[in-house]
Amino acid sequence: MNILYIGSGFVGACSAAISASSGHNVLVYDIDEKKIKMLSSGDRGTIESCLFEEGLGDLLVRNKERIEFTADYKKVESFLDVCGAIFMCLPTPEIGETGESNLNYYFDAADKLSQALLNRNKKKQDKYIVIVNKSTVPIDMVDKTQEIMDKAGVKNYGVVSNPEFLVEGKAVQGSLKPDRVVVGAWKEEDFKIMREVYERFYNSPTVSYIEINPKEAAASKLLANFYLAYKLIACYDVIGRTCETFEDLKFENIRNVLVTDKRIGNWGFFDSLYAGGSCLVKDIRSLSHQLQTSGTDASLVNEIYQGNKRQLELFISRAKNEANFNWKDKKVALLGVAFKRDTNDIRNSPSIDIMHFLNDNGISEVSIFDPAAMEYFKQVFPESKTIKYKDSELEALSDCDVVIIATDWPQFKSLGDLILERVGNKKPLIMDGRRMLQHRYEDLQNAGFNIVAVGSPFLKAKK
Ligand SMILES: NC(=O)c1ccc[n+]([C@@H]2O[C@H](COP(=O)([O-])OP(=O)(O)OC[C@H]3O[C@@H](n4cnc5c(N)ncnc54)[C@H](O)[C@@H]3O)[C@@H](O)[C@H]2O)c1
C-alpha cells in the first residue's frame, strides 16, 4: 500500500520505518526541513543524532527503496492520487498548564490536507482513503477531523483512530513486536484497509489486534497512560516516600516483595525524581481537562499530576533541609538531561526544572554531561560562564560541590567507583534521583559522602 505520514517526529519516523519494513511504499512529510534532511541522509549516525532510537538508522537505511522523506508539499499532492492511508503524527502538547491539548499543529496539517485531497485523481476523488489519527488526541477528535474534511468537500474517505503505544528508547524494537495494535473505526471498509496496513501484526500469534470504535481507541490511549502514570507516581509518592521516612527499609527489598504478587504486577517499580517525557504528564492532564469540562470530577487524576510535581520539589529541597546544603556559589555536576535513558528527548525532563532552580539559587557553575541529549539541551540552556558542557562524567564531576544524577543511563551505575577513586578530597553531596548508586551507598557513606537519594532517608557520611 502507499502510505503517507504527516509529521516525522518520534512517532511519525518510527511508524513510517516499520511500515516501509513491512513492504509498504511510504512518503513522510514534515515542515521541519532540517529534520527531513537528516532523516533522509542515508547515514545511521546522522539519523540517530536527529532521533536517537536504537535501530531506527538501520531500518531506514535497509528500507530506503520504499521510504522517502520530504518537506515539499507538491510531492504529497501527487502521492495522494495513489495513497491508501494518511497517518497524522502531529504534536499535541498541553497549552500552558491548562490540561487542554494544543491542536493547532493538527488543524493546520488537516486544513492543508483537506485542500490537497479535493484535487486528488484530477479532482474526481475516486480513490477511497483513510485518515488515521496516530497523534494522541481528545476522545471526540474523530468528529473534528470529519468536520474539517466535510466542510472542505472531501469525499470518499474514512477517519480512523490508531493510537500509538510506543515507548521512547525502545520505539523500534517495541513497534516491531508490539503487545497490541488498536484500531478504532466506524466502518468495515476502514477496518479492512487498516488490516492491510498492519498485515504483519493482524495475523501474528503474538500481537493482540484490537478493533473498536474510534472514540474507544482514543480514550484507551489516554486511560492507558493514566494507569502507567498512576503506577509510577504511586511508587514514588507512597512506596518511595515510606522508605524515605523509616530507617532500615531498603526500597529494592520492599519492591521485591511487592512484585511477586501477580495482582500487583511488576512494571513501574523504580523510584525516580520525576516522571518526565512528552506524553505521560500531558496525557493525564488532557484526560483531566476533558473530564472536568464535561462536568466530571477528576480529583484522582489531578492528584497524580501533583504527586509527580511534589516528588521533584521534595527531592531538590532535601539538599537544604536534610543535608544542610547551601546552593549559593556552589559548583554543580548535573549528570543526565534526557528525560530517561536510551533517548535524546529532553521534553519535560526533570533537568529543565533543576536548571531553573540552580539559576535561581546563585550557584557559581553547572557542569553537564549526558551521553545523548546534550545537543538538544544546549538549545534551551546555551553554554555560558555558568553553564558548561563536558565530554564525560568524570570531567563534569571535577571539583564539584554537589552531583545530581537525573537520568537513569546504565553507565551511571558505575559512578560509585569513579567518585570513590577519582574525586579528590572535596566530598561532594551526592543527590541520586534514580537510585543508580544504591549498591554503593554504604561504601560512599563510609568514605565520607553525604547522600540524598529518592527512596532512602538522608544517608549521612560515616566519617
Ligand atoms: N513520543 C512518544 O513517545 C509518543 C508515544 C505515543 C504517542 N505520542 C503522540 O504522538 C504525537 C506525536 O508525537 P511525537 O513525539 O512524534 O512528536 P514530535 O514533536 O517528535 O514530532 C512531531 C512532528 O510534527 C511536525 N509538524 C508540526 N506541524 C506540522 C505540519 N503542519 N505538517 C507536517 N509536520 C508538522 C514537527 O515538525 C515534528 O517533526 C503526539 O500526539 C504524541 O502525544 C508520542
The ligand as a MOL file (V3000), in Angstrom:
LIG
                    3D

  0  0  0     0  0            999 V3000
M  V30 BEGIN CTAB
M  V30 COUNTS 44 48 0 0 0
M  V30 BEGIN ATOM
M  V30 1 N 6.9140 10.3810 21.6290 0
M  V30 2 C 6.2530 9.3720 22.1350 0
M  V30 3 O 6.7860 8.5590 22.8730 0
M  V30 4 C 4.7910 9.1870 21.8140 0
M  V30 5 C 4.1940 7.9420 22.0860 0
M  V30 6 C 2.8570 7.7590 21.7910 0
M  V30 7 C 2.1140 8.8050 21.2560 0
M  V30 8 N 2.7160 10.0060 21.0250 0 CHG=1
M  V30 9 C 1.8870 11.0680 20.4300 0
M  V30 10 O 2.1800 11.1660 19.0460 0
M  V30 11 C 2.1090 12.5310 18.6170 0
M  V30 12 C 3.4370 12.9460 18.0070 0
M  V30 13 O 4.4400 12.8220 18.9920 0
M  V30 14 P 5.9930 12.8890 18.6440 0
M  V30 15 O 6.7070 12.5340 19.8950 0
M  V30 16 O 6.2610 12.1270 17.4000 0 CHG=-1
M  V30 17 O 6.1400 14.4540 18.3610 0
M  V30 18 P 7.3850 15.1990 17.7120 0
M  V30 19 O 7.3200 16.5880 18.2030 0
M  V30 20 O 8.6270 14.3760 17.9150 0
M  V30 21 O 7.0690 15.1850 16.1640 0
M  V30 22 C 6.0430 15.8810 15.5630 0
M  V30 23 C 6.4910 16.3600 14.1850 0
M  V30 24 O 5.4100 17.0270 13.5410 0
M  V30 25 C 5.9580 18.0700 12.7430 0
M  V30 26 N 4.9190 19.0330 12.3710 0
M  V30 27 C 4.3740 20.0300 13.0960 0
M  V30 28 N 3.4270 20.6670 12.3740 0
M  V30 29 C 3.3920 20.0740 11.1630 0
M  V30 30 C 2.6070 20.2590 9.9900 0
M  V30 31 N 1.6670 21.2140 9.9160 0
M  V30 32 N 2.8340 19.4540 8.9410 0
M  V30 33 C 3.7810 18.4860 8.9850 0
M  V30 34 N 4.5400 18.2450 10.0750 0
M  V30 35 C 4.3410 19.0220 11.1470 0
M  V30 36 C 7.0560 18.6380 13.6130 0
M  V30 37 O 7.9900 19.3690 12.8530 0
M  V30 38 C 7.6400 17.3730 14.2360 0
M  V30 39 O 8.7290 16.8760 13.4840 0
M  V30 40 C 1.7070 13.3440 19.8450 0
M  V30 41 O 0.3200 13.4680 19.8600 0
M  V30 42 C 2.1570 12.4490 20.9940 0
M  V30 43 O 1.4000 12.6680 22.1580 0
M  V30 44 C 4.0400 10.2020 21.2610 0
M  V30 END ATOM
M  V30 BEGIN BOND
M  V30 1 1 1 2
M  V30 2 2 2 3
M  V30 3 1 2 4
M  V30 4 1 4 5
M  V30 5 2 4 44
M  V30 6 2 5 6
M  V30 7 1 6 7
M  V30 8 2 7 8
M  V30 9 1 8 9
M  V30 10 1 8 44
M  V30 11 1 9 10
M  V30 12 1 9 42
M  V30 13 1 10 11
M  V30 14 1 11 12
M  V30 15 1 11 40
M  V30 16 1 12 13
M  V30 17 1 13 14
M  V30 18 2 14 15
M  V30 19 1 14 16
M  V30 20 1 14 17
M  V30 21 1 17 18
M  V30 22 2 18 19
M  V30 23 1 18 20
M  V30 24 1 18 21
M  V30 25 1 21 22
M  V30 26 1 22 23
M  V30 27 1 23 24
M  V30 28 1 23 38
M  V30 29 1 24 25
M  V30 30 1 25 26
M  V30 31 1 25 36
M  V30 32 1 26 27
M  V30 33 1 26 35
M  V30 34 2 27 28
M  V30 35 1 28 29
M  V30 36 1 29 30
M  V30 37 2 29 35
M  V30 38 1 30 31
M  V30 39 2 30 32
M  V30 40 1 32 33
M  V30 41 2 33 34
M  V30 42 1 34 35
M  V30 43 1 36 37
M  V30 44 1 36 38
M  V30 45 1 38 39
M  V30 46 1 40 41
M  V30 47 1 40 42
M  V30 48 1 42 43
M  V30 END BOND
M  V30 END CTAB
M  END
